[in-house]
């Protein structure tokens, strides 16, 4: 189906960008996944392709990019879901459709948010010959396995300390989780939030999971010297952020892979807390609540642990990052994101640096709460910075002032870039760990034909 659309001009974009005529093509890929291709009348040769693009109408950022000559295209997660290797393959199939209809793309770029950001990072690793760069926004860059170990910790600690004798699931999520597990978890945590002891234990679980103390955009950022406000913010991140995703997405992951991909055998939660709670917030909350933190850490040490299913790990092999990127990658993350916490960015940076590819990566941060709440100016600035690097071979100024200047130049409104150094990710899962685990189990990592698997560099 092909139709001519006139992109709308909204809010501050109107002043700088007139409505842009473009051709929109919609259809379905071979596996039934919907796709959409938006092609401007005067194409500059660059195409941005991402998961979820076909799920929504173009916004002000898309309008602005179309006005500059960028083609935009993408798919949905309707079929692939958490099968990220399939989503990455769908992005390449969409690129093939763009090039079959309009000719070779000079600058094919992977571009996505959230699971789309994770897919973009997987796609440029799995198909390095097809892409020239990637803009990854709020993606799970500690990898499919690493990020779910971090999320496991939050629920594991909360259950062990707040409802140890309950049947609340941490793994093995039932298909009816929305009507069973989610209400049960929500009710338990709501009850815990009513007492100082419960709030202290929720804060411990949230801190170990490296969640932010500010994740709801409508709320003011807690002051550093207000421990109770910070505790409420940590509860927001765990109770109103992590839990629903940890149940719904894990249910899907377990069905796709046939098992559990998360483990905490041998994890010292006292050591994790010491690293995550350097300012002593949790210890202070425990003291104020009249609780013994040492006693709770002893309880955690005695709580039976979980192991991962090697077959499930093999299924998610393509989602483990080896850092050996072959093209420029720019990441963008809000500091108050409870779904994609900033520590995950450090894990990706570490992998890239270890592979000797640090010059190809730049990471940026915005002073924002919520998951993927970027402004049009911030998104377009990210595209401009990445394209400058691809074309010139040199990064523009990607510091907070540099990105702010790029964003303001778009005329699209607010920019909130800030200097920020993410904390060290506490639960890394590397390509070398994966390789050793699968070798021990006598298993091969799974990938679709034509996909490059992550590799462990020789010592």
TORKETOR-519002 format. One record per residue (C-alpha): chain; z negated, y negated, x negated. Coordinates in steps of 0.5 Angstrom, whole numbers, plus 500, padded with zeros to 3 digits. Layout:
% residues N
+----+-----+-----+-----+
| ch |  zz |  yy |  xx |
+----+-----+-----+-----+
|  A |   Z |   Y |   X |
...
+----+-----+-----+-----+
END
This chain:
% residues 459
+----+-----+-----+-----+
| ch |  zz |  yy |  xx |
+----+-----+-----+-----+
|  A | 500 | 500 | 500 |
|  A | 502 | 493 | 497 |
|  A | 500 | 486 | 500 |
|  A | 500 | 479 | 498 |
|  A | 494 | 476 | 498 |
|  A | 491 | 469 | 497 |
|  A | 485 | 469 | 493 |
|  A | 480 | 464 | 496 |
|  A | 477 | 458 | 492 |
|  A | 469 | 458 | 493 |
|  A | 463 | 454 | 491 |
|  A | 464 | 451 | 484 |
|  A | 470 | 455 | 483 |
|  A | 474 | 450 | 487 |
|  A | 473 | 444 | 483 |
|  A | 476 | 448 | 477 |
|  A | 481 | 453 | 479 |
|  A | 486 | 453 | 485 |
|  A | 487 | 459 | 489 |
|  A | 491 | 464 | 486 |
|  A | 497 | 468 | 489 |
|  A | 497 | 475 | 487 |
|  A | 499 | 482 | 489 |
|  A | 494 | 487 | 491 |
|  A | 496 | 494 | 490 |
|  A | 491 | 499 | 493 |
|  A | 492 | 507 | 494 |
|  A | 488 | 513 | 491 |
|  A | 488 | 517 | 485 |
|  A | 490 | 524 | 484 |
|  A | 482 | 526 | 485 |
|  A | 482 | 522 | 492 |
|  A | 478 | 516 | 488 |
|  A | 481 | 509 | 491 |
|  A | 483 | 504 | 487 |
|  A | 486 | 497 | 487 |
|  A | 490 | 493 | 482 |
|  A | 490 | 485 | 483 |
|  A | 496 | 482 | 479 |
|  A | 497 | 475 | 478 |
|  A | 504 | 472 | 479 |
|  A | 504 | 470 | 471 |
|  A | 501 | 475 | 468 |
|  A | 498 | 474 | 461 |
|  A | 498 | 481 | 459 |
|  A | 491 | 483 | 459 |
|  A | 488 | 487 | 464 |
|  A | 480 | 488 | 466 |
|  A | 479 | 495 | 469 |
|  A | 472 | 497 | 472 |
|  A | 469 | 502 | 476 |
|  A | 467 | 499 | 483 |
|  A | 472 | 494 | 483 |
|  A | 476 | 497 | 489 |
|  A | 469 | 497 | 492 |
|  A | 469 | 489 | 494 |
|  A | 473 | 483 | 495 |
|  A | 474 | 479 | 489 |
|  A | 469 | 474 | 488 |
|  A | 469 | 467 | 484 |
|  A | 469 | 470 | 477 |
|  A | 475 | 474 | 479 |
|  A | 479 | 468 | 482 |
|  A | 478 | 464 | 476 |
|  A | 480 | 470 | 471 |
|  A | 486 | 471 | 476 |
|  A | 488 | 464 | 475 |
|  A | 488 | 465 | 468 |
|  A | 493 | 470 | 468 |
|  A | 488 | 476 | 467 |
|  A | 490 | 482 | 472 |
|  A | 484 | 486 | 475 |
|  A | 484 | 493 | 477 |
|  A | 479 | 499 | 478 |
|  A | 476 | 504 | 482 |
|  A | 470 | 506 | 486 |
|  A | 464 | 511 | 485 |
|  A | 466 | 515 | 491 |
|  A | 468 | 521 | 488 |
|  A | 466 | 521 | 481 |
|  A | 459 | 519 | 482 |
|  A | 454 | 520 | 476 |
|  A | 460 | 524 | 473 |
|  A | 461 | 519 | 468 |
|  A | 467 | 523 | 464 |
|  A | 471 | 523 | 471 |
|  A | 470 | 516 | 472 |
|  A | 472 | 514 | 465 |
|  A | 478 | 519 | 466 |
|  A | 480 | 515 | 473 |
|  A | 480 | 508 | 469 |
|  A | 485 | 511 | 464 |
|  A | 489 | 513 | 470 |
|  A | 488 | 506 | 473 |
|  A | 491 | 503 | 467 |
|  A | 497 | 508 | 467 |
|  A | 498 | 506 | 474 |
|  A | 498 | 498 | 472 |
|  A | 503 | 500 | 466 |
|  A | 508 | 504 | 470 |
|  A | 508 | 498 | 475 |
|  A | 508 | 492 | 471 |
|  A | 509 | 494 | 464 |
|  A | 505 | 496 | 458 |
|  A | 499 | 492 | 458 |
|  A | 498 | 488 | 451 |
|  A | 490 | 488 | 452 |
|  A | 487 | 493 | 456 |
|  A | 480 | 492 | 457 |
|  A | 474 | 496 | 460 |
|  A | 470 | 492 | 464 |
|  A | 464 | 494 | 469 |
|  A | 457 | 493 | 471 |
|  A | 451 | 498 | 472 |
|  A | 454 | 505 | 472 |
|  A | 461 | 501 | 471 |
|  A | 458 | 498 | 465 |
|  A | 456 | 505 | 462 |
|  A | 463 | 508 | 464 |
|  A | 466 | 502 | 460 |
|  A | 462 | 505 | 454 |
|  A | 463 | 512 | 455 |
|  A | 471 | 510 | 456 |
|  A | 472 | 507 | 450 |
|  A | 468 | 512 | 446 |
|  A | 472 | 518 | 450 |
|  A | 479 | 514 | 450 |
|  A | 479 | 510 | 443 |
|  A | 487 | 510 | 443 |
|  A | 487 | 507 | 450 |
|  A | 483 | 501 | 450 |
|  A | 482 | 494 | 446 |
|  A | 475 | 492 | 448 |
|  A | 470 | 493 | 453 |
|  A | 465 | 488 | 456 |
|  A | 459 | 492 | 458 |
|  A | 454 | 488 | 463 |
|  A | 447 | 491 | 465 |
|  A | 449 | 498 | 463 |
|  A | 445 | 504 | 461 |
|  A | 447 | 504 | 454 |
|  A | 441 | 508 | 451 |
|  A | 446 | 514 | 454 |
|  A | 446 | 518 | 460 |
|  A | 440 | 523 | 457 |
|  A | 436 | 517 | 453 |
|  A | 436 | 513 | 459 |
|  A | 434 | 518 | 464 |
|  A | 428 | 521 | 459 |
|  A | 425 | 513 | 460 |
|  A | 426 | 513 | 467 |
|  A | 422 | 520 | 467 |
|  A | 416 | 517 | 464 |
|  A | 415 | 512 | 469 |
|  A | 415 | 517 | 475 |
|  A | 411 | 523 | 470 |
|  A | 406 | 518 | 468 |
|  A | 405 | 515 | 475 |
|  A | 404 | 522 | 479 |
|  A | 400 | 525 | 473 |
|  A | 395 | 519 | 474 |
|  A | 395 | 517 | 481 |
|  A | 397 | 524 | 485 |
|  A | 396 | 529 | 480 |
|  A | 395 | 535 | 486 |
|  A | 401 | 532 | 490 |
|  A | 408 | 535 | 491 |
|  A | 411 | 529 | 489 |
|  A | 418 | 531 | 485 |
|  A | 419 | 528 | 479 |
|  A | 425 | 533 | 477 |
|  A | 428 | 538 | 482 |
|  A | 429 | 532 | 487 |
|  A | 431 | 535 | 494 |
|  A | 437 | 533 | 498 |
|  A | 433 | 530 | 503 |
|  A | 430 | 525 | 498 |
|  A | 431 | 519 | 503 |
|  A | 427 | 522 | 508 |
|  A | 422 | 526 | 504 |
|  A | 421 | 524 | 497 |
|  A | 422 | 517 | 498 |
|  A | 417 | 515 | 503 |
|  A | 412 | 520 | 500 |
|  A | 412 | 516 | 493 |
|  A | 413 | 509 | 497 |
|  A | 406 | 511 | 501 |
|  A | 403 | 513 | 495 |
|  A | 404 | 507 | 490 |
|  A | 403 | 502 | 496 |
|  A | 396 | 505 | 497 |
|  A | 395 | 505 | 489 |
|  A | 397 | 498 | 489 |
|  A | 391 | 496 | 493 |
|  A | 386 | 497 | 488 |
|  A | 385 | 494 | 481 |
|  A | 385 | 502 | 478 |
|  A | 391 | 503 | 482 |
|  A | 395 | 497 | 479 |
|  A | 392 | 498 | 472 |
|  A | 395 | 505 | 472 |
|  A | 402 | 503 | 475 |
|  A | 402 | 498 | 470 |
|  A | 401 | 504 | 465 |
|  A | 407 | 508 | 468 |
|  A | 412 | 502 | 468 |
|  A | 410 | 499 | 461 |
|  A | 411 | 506 | 458 |
|  A | 418 | 506 | 462 |
|  A | 419 | 500 | 458 |
|  A | 420 | 496 | 465 |
|  A | 420 | 488 | 465 |
|  A | 414 | 484 | 469 |
|  A | 419 | 480 | 472 |
|  A | 425 | 484 | 476 |
|  A | 425 | 480 | 483 |
|  A | 430 | 474 | 483 |
|  A | 426 | 471 | 489 |
|  A | 419 | 471 | 485 |
|  A | 417 | 466 | 480 |
|  A | 417 | 469 | 473 |
|  A | 410 | 471 | 471 |
|  A | 406 | 466 | 466 |
|  A | 404 | 470 | 459 |
|  A | 397 | 468 | 460 |
|  A | 397 | 471 | 468 |
|  A | 395 | 479 | 467 |
|  A | 395 | 480 | 474 |
|  A | 401 | 476 | 476 |
|  A | 404 | 481 | 470 |
|  A | 401 | 487 | 473 |
|  A | 404 | 485 | 480 |
|  A | 411 | 484 | 476 |
|  A | 411 | 491 | 473 |
|  A | 409 | 494 | 480 |
|  A | 415 | 491 | 483 |
|  A | 419 | 494 | 477 |
|  A | 417 | 501 | 478 |
|  A | 415 | 501 | 486 |
|  A | 421 | 497 | 488 |
|  A | 426 | 498 | 483 |
|  A | 426 | 505 | 479 |
|  A | 423 | 509 | 484 |
|  A | 429 | 509 | 489 |
|  A | 434 | 510 | 483 |
|  A | 430 | 515 | 480 |
|  A | 430 | 520 | 486 |
|  A | 437 | 518 | 489 |
|  A | 441 | 518 | 482 |
|  A | 437 | 524 | 479 |
|  A | 439 | 528 | 485 |
|  A | 446 | 527 | 484 |
|  A | 445 | 528 | 477 |
|  A | 442 | 535 | 478 |
|  A | 447 | 537 | 483 |
|  A | 453 | 536 | 478 |
|  A | 450 | 538 | 472 |
|  A | 446 | 544 | 475 |
|  A | 439 | 543 | 472 |
|  A | 435 | 538 | 469 |
|  A | 437 | 533 | 463 |
|  A | 430 | 530 | 462 |
|  A | 425 | 532 | 457 |
|  A | 418 | 530 | 455 |
|  A | 415 | 536 | 451 |
|  A | 411 | 534 | 445 |
|  A | 411 | 526 | 447 |
|  A | 405 | 523 | 446 |
|  A | 404 | 518 | 451 |
|  A | 398 | 514 | 447 |
|  A | 403 | 513 | 442 |
|  A | 409 | 510 | 447 |
|  A | 404 | 506 | 450 |
|  A | 401 | 503 | 443 |
|  A | 409 | 501 | 442 |
|  A | 410 | 498 | 449 |
|  A | 404 | 495 | 450 |
|  A | 403 | 491 | 443 |
|  A | 400 | 485 | 447 |
|  A | 394 | 489 | 450 |
|  A | 396 | 488 | 457 |
|  A | 395 | 495 | 460 |
|  A | 388 | 496 | 456 |
|  A | 386 | 489 | 459 |
|  A | 388 | 491 | 466 |
|  A | 384 | 498 | 465 |
|  A | 378 | 494 | 462 |
|  A | 378 | 489 | 468 |
|  A | 378 | 495 | 473 |
|  A | 373 | 499 | 470 |
|  A | 377 | 505 | 468 |
|  A | 377 | 508 | 461 |
|  A | 384 | 508 | 458 |
|  A | 383 | 513 | 453 |
|  A | 381 | 518 | 459 |
|  A | 387 | 517 | 462 |
|  A | 391 | 518 | 456 |
|  A | 387 | 525 | 455 |
|  A | 389 | 527 | 462 |
|  A | 397 | 525 | 460 |
|  A | 396 | 529 | 454 |
|  A | 394 | 535 | 458 |
|  A | 399 | 535 | 464 |
|  A | 404 | 540 | 463 |
|  A | 411 | 538 | 460 |
|  A | 418 | 538 | 462 |
|  A | 424 | 541 | 458 |
|  A | 431 | 540 | 459 |
|  A | 436 | 545 | 461 |
|  A | 441 | 546 | 455 |
|  A | 447 | 547 | 460 |
|  A | 446 | 540 | 464 |
|  A | 445 | 537 | 457 |
|  A | 452 | 540 | 455 |
|  A | 455 | 537 | 462 |
|  A | 453 | 530 | 460 |
|  A | 455 | 530 | 453 |
|  A | 460 | 525 | 454 |
|  A | 455 | 520 | 456 |
|  A | 451 | 520 | 449 |
|  A | 453 | 515 | 445 |
|  A | 455 | 516 | 437 |
|  A | 456 | 508 | 436 |
|  A | 462 | 510 | 432 |
|  A | 466 | 505 | 436 |
|  A | 473 | 503 | 435 |
|  A | 474 | 496 | 438 |
|  A | 470 | 490 | 440 |
|  A | 464 | 491 | 445 |
|  A | 460 | 485 | 448 |
|  A | 454 | 487 | 452 |
|  A | 451 | 482 | 457 |
|  A | 444 | 484 | 460 |
|  A | 439 | 480 | 464 |
|  A | 432 | 480 | 461 |
|  A | 429 | 482 | 468 |
|  A | 433 | 488 | 470 |
|  A | 429 | 494 | 472 |
|  A | 434 | 499 | 473 |
|  A | 438 | 497 | 466 |
|  A | 432 | 495 | 462 |
|  A | 433 | 491 | 455 |
|  A | 431 | 496 | 451 |
|  A | 437 | 501 | 452 |
|  A | 441 | 495 | 449 |
|  A | 437 | 496 | 442 |
|  A | 439 | 504 | 443 |
|  A | 446 | 502 | 443 |
|  A | 445 | 497 | 437 |
|  A | 442 | 502 | 433 |
|  A | 447 | 507 | 434 |
|  A | 453 | 502 | 432 |
|  A | 449 | 500 | 426 |
|  A | 448 | 507 | 424 |
|  A | 455 | 508 | 425 |
|  A | 457 | 502 | 420 |
|  A | 460 | 499 | 426 |
|  A | 456 | 493 | 427 |
|  A | 461 | 488 | 426 |
|  A | 464 | 490 | 433 |
|  A | 458 | 489 | 437 |
|  A | 455 | 483 | 440 |
|  A | 450 | 483 | 445 |
|  A | 448 | 477 | 450 |
|  A | 442 | 476 | 454 |
|  A | 441 | 472 | 460 |
|  A | 434 | 469 | 463 |
|  A | 435 | 472 | 470 |
|  A | 431 | 477 | 474 |
|  A | 434 | 483 | 478 |
|  A | 440 | 488 | 477 |
|  A | 446 | 485 | 474 |
|  A | 445 | 478 | 477 |
|  A | 450 | 475 | 473 |
|  A | 453 | 468 | 475 |
|  A | 461 | 467 | 475 |
|  A | 460 | 463 | 469 |
|  A | 457 | 468 | 465 |
|  A | 461 | 473 | 466 |
|  A | 468 | 469 | 465 |
|  A | 464 | 467 | 458 |
|  A | 464 | 474 | 456 |
|  A | 471 | 475 | 458 |
|  A | 473 | 469 | 454 |
|  A | 469 | 471 | 448 |
|  A | 471 | 478 | 448 |
|  A | 478 | 476 | 448 |
|  A | 478 | 471 | 443 |
|  A | 475 | 477 | 438 |
|  A | 480 | 482 | 440 |
|  A | 486 | 477 | 439 |
|  A | 483 | 473 | 433 |
|  A | 479 | 479 | 429 |
|  A | 473 | 474 | 429 |
|  A | 468 | 473 | 434 |
|  A | 467 | 466 | 437 |
|  A | 459 | 464 | 437 |
|  A | 456 | 469 | 441 |
|  A | 449 | 466 | 440 |
|  A | 445 | 463 | 446 |
|  A | 448 | 456 | 445 |
|  A | 455 | 459 | 444 |
|  A | 455 | 463 | 450 |
|  A | 452 | 457 | 454 |
|  A | 458 | 453 | 452 |
|  A | 463 | 458 | 453 |
|  A | 460 | 458 | 460 |
|  A | 460 | 451 | 462 |
|  A | 467 | 450 | 460 |
|  A | 469 | 455 | 465 |
|  A | 467 | 450 | 470 |
|  A | 464 | 455 | 474 |
|  A | 457 | 453 | 475 |
|  A | 450 | 456 | 472 |
|  A | 449 | 459 | 465 |
|  A | 442 | 462 | 463 |
|  A | 444 | 465 | 456 |
|  A | 438 | 465 | 452 |
|  A | 436 | 468 | 445 |
|  A | 433 | 475 | 445 |
|  A | 431 | 481 | 441 |
|  A | 430 | 487 | 445 |
|  A | 424 | 492 | 444 |
|  A | 425 | 498 | 440 |
|  A | 428 | 504 | 445 |
|  A | 422 | 509 | 446 |
|  A | 426 | 515 | 448 |
|  A | 432 | 515 | 444 |
|  A | 437 | 521 | 445 |
|  A | 442 | 521 | 439 |
|  A | 449 | 525 | 438 |
|  A | 446 | 529 | 433 |
|  A | 440 | 531 | 437 |
|  A | 445 | 533 | 443 |
|  A | 449 | 537 | 437 |
|  A | 443 | 541 | 435 |
|  A | 440 | 543 | 442 |
|  A | 447 | 545 | 444 |
|  A | 448 | 549 | 438 |
|  A | 441 | 553 | 438 |
|  A | 443 | 554 | 445 |
|  A | 450 | 557 | 444 |
|  A | 453 | 552 | 448 |
|  A | 459 | 547 | 447 |
|  A | 459 | 540 | 450 |
|  A | 463 | 539 | 456 |
|  A | 469 | 534 | 456 |
|  A | 475 | 533 | 460 |
|  A | 482 | 534 | 457 |
|  A | 484 | 529 | 452 |
|  A | 477 | 526 | 452 |
|  A | 474 | 525 | 445 |
|  A | 466 | 527 | 444 |
|  A | 461 | 524 | 441 |
|  A | 460 | 526 | 434 |
|  A | 454 | 527 | 429 |
|  A | 456 | 524 | 422 |
|  A | 455 | 529 | 416 |
|  A | 448 | 527 | 412 |
+----+-----+-----+-----+
END
